[in-house]
């Protein structure tokens, strides 16, 4: 039988179990979602609450619950399970509290018809918008710990997923775009991605040349960056990684989530971390535990994808630095013969231990700096180390995509690639 | 884990006024979930995690418009808030806000501790060097539909996933393991058998070579193939697919029969009631090679009603028509006969994951390895790869001889569609498919 304990009991409970060695996390979120398809409309309103506790007592322990009472019960059950000894990292010290707003969450904007029109226009009538799920909401996170930390963060969101279907004769193809808007809805860009992704694969052939340059659309470059991101938290690094020459000098990669939240999921202050600087591996991303294991300082990258999951090191807002980039049209002009990869047709695959990657994509053939004909499907594969070393330039047109954390990439030019 | 603290008549009083027309659906859905996770590193438990969750949603569907309001919690306060959210959304005057006194919840106990005591012995005997994640999910769901009696369902699902080091004839080899089964008396024995089989010494694998090949799906893996190419395409809300306009068409050999069987509680995707409270029934997807039924929920059931395939990932989601257990009927051939019949090709007994793109009908299956078959005999160990094909051409390329022994596929477990992940399972005999595209990984 379970009775919900009063709020103040949880810190007391944790202090009793693990004196000076605990943290308590609470997340409340309210979202409104509109999921529109041709013949169906769904309106969903969700108010979610989640609690989590982590403490060090005979090892690291983690429990979560959808309310205080359930968390207290989960902590009790968890304490009976065996754990592996692990020293406690130093917990972040007291931080500021920011009040959260209590304004009601507005429904997401109704943009289905506008987007459908744009998809149709951009595909010359060959693609139709099949569905659009749009979600607007707000999450409030509270973190307390035994060192006296007590912080509150609020993060708004407007994101979604859209699906378009292209048809040419009896052949069909579907494209799906996941997006997140930090300001006004960017329908033009979304419609172009959907239209190209749904119609390019209907072309009659793949690339007609075996080698050339590969120009990555920002969405494709972001998917590639997300696929190699585990490198930035891996310990130890795979043997193929040369710290001084991870990538070409054109590549600088940064993680900076200051725009999203002042603290990470463990209460460490958010900061800008240059992960790769002009091609050299500069610094790892750490949470409290990984930093303690390596004798380094935490970098503010303890992420909680959900309150149900214990914090772990990971990127929070990872992007290519573009201050020294060149315009996307200039990048196109540099391609003597190659393919502009407009959309991936399968998840980018990267086996970082084996130094292997594979990108399957659809796009447009480029000759003498001009787009010529659609490429139905193509594949490039090889060594991750070679892919990174052959990045010749990055553009200035950076966009962010949810992967599911924000990943920012501009158009990226890779040279000397073999197409399959 | 269930709470019977609500007054069902009161819930009916709140829901019934929302139902205005024939075909309207109004219901309340409550879930309680207890998840225990333990990481196992070479017999040592690490990072145990326990999660206890409860959620309540109220749903109203009229015509093509669905409304859902979700709140955390499973007590009367959560119920009232969910219904208030739904009423406000539907333009009805909401229930008065009230804070009822919390009531204690009954607890049916967990078998997690027992498993944690047994696992070191089981793992130590069969796969002593390992990095595995063990999960026990204990879920209770209660549905209160307007105009129908309440229903209750309970499932306990066990998973063991990760890698282990196996002896290979040319040195140690890291292999992946994926075992998912409903908790039952026989689960521990079945797990031991699966571990023993997975750890059998093998030669070092070689690439098969890219191209097309005939493939023998063994170890129940044909269930994954048909889950992708039949079950998804026959979900009632599936968009345009190659099967859309082929009602009752003959697509495969008459020996092939494929069903979706939610009532098979021994498989990972089974249930006694779906997430709309409907008692499920088995649906023939392919009947003697002909395209047969569709998987429906209450909203898309038509005159015959729901087949009991309205499923949700959790209380925060609206139900969708989804497959459950894909089961292929037995044929008459022995394993040896099937291998001889394959003659030259690839034999696989494991599939890691699968995807299908319904508009084009293209599907992919990732396999961790297999055996080359030459002249009806096993030859080289083969490394990981991807099988690909198109729905109609693959169905027409199924060999007319089917294996006689139906085996559960314990690697088939979680299926994601539109962001909703539900438990699925399957069982199948050996099946041969000719001319699939194959690519080494």
Interface residues (C-beta under 8 A of the other chain):
Chain A: X1 X2 X3 X4 X39 X40 X41 X42 X43 X44 X45 X46 X47 X48 X49 X50 X59 X60 X61 X62 X63 X64 X65 X66 X67 X69 X70 X71 X73 X74 X75 X77 X78 X80 X81 X82 X83 X84 X130 X133 X161 X165 X166 X171 X172 X173 X174 X201 X308 X310 X346 X349
Chain B: X35 X36 X38 X41 X44 X45 X46 X47 X48 X49 X50 X51 X52 X53 X54 X55 X64 X65 X66 X67 X68 X69 X70 X71 X72 X73 X81 X85 X89 X102 X104 X105 X106 X107 X110 X112 X113 X116 X237 X239 X240 X316 X318 X357 X358 X359 X360 X364 X418 X419 X441
